[in-house]
Amino acid sequence: MLEAIEDKVMEITPPAVIEVAIVEDRREIRESLALLIGGTPGFHCTGSFRSMEEALDRLKAHQPHVLLSDIGLPGMSGIEGISILKARYPDLLILMLTVYDDDERIFDAICAGACGYLLKKTPPVRLLESLREATSGGAPMSPEVAKRVMTLFREIRPSDRADYQLTPHETRLLKLLVEGHNYKTAAGELGVTVHTVSFHLRSIYEKLQVHSKSEAVAKALQNRLI
């Protein structure tokens, strides 16, 4: 499953200038990231925030392409913020940049809707490559994280495949969501409108007894539905 997430090359054209916002409580790291992103051709830093609460308030004015977020923040954690952000801005890409490499945080971030997971020791060049990769439909991960993710999903795989009576079309749509597609790109892959995708997603949510795309993806992975 994760092989598909990491290996599939989606036909998504990245923006000419990638707009990035930053959520990081440590000023020196926040300013360094803003300087790196803002000073690199093809990138623009739209804002840098010290807390998730500040980001949630100020993103109303301008939504970037990617939100680069820490996990350990004062107040609301980065993972807690993902679900709120994805509900408000479904097309927003959220890339985690953190010191944490434990299974629980990695799993929770991915299931909440993060498009990738990088460690703070990631070299600047690789960080910029990861931002490009995210806007091209990829799921960038630090090598250590990717290895843990592969192991984690093998360990949690249930012995029996659950049957939620999904139709072939619903299963294909669910597979696209697991692979990282949003409503618009999934509609393009299926050759239907975004409205049609939303209609089928409502049916998927009802059958899986979930309330969001991230919950549906998590259940699909946990129950080997695709």
Secondary structure, DSSP 8 states (H G I E B T S, - for coil): -HHHHHH--------SSEEEEEE-SSHHHHHHHHHHHHTSTTEEEEEEESSHHHHHHHTTT---SEEEE-SS-SSS-HHHHHHHHHHH-TT-EEEEEES---HHHHHHHHHHT-SEEEETT--HHHHHHHHHHHHTT---B-HHHHHHHHHHHHHH--SS-------HHHHHHHHHHHTT--HHHHHHHHTS-HHHHHHHHHHHHHHHT-SSHHHHHHHHHHTT--
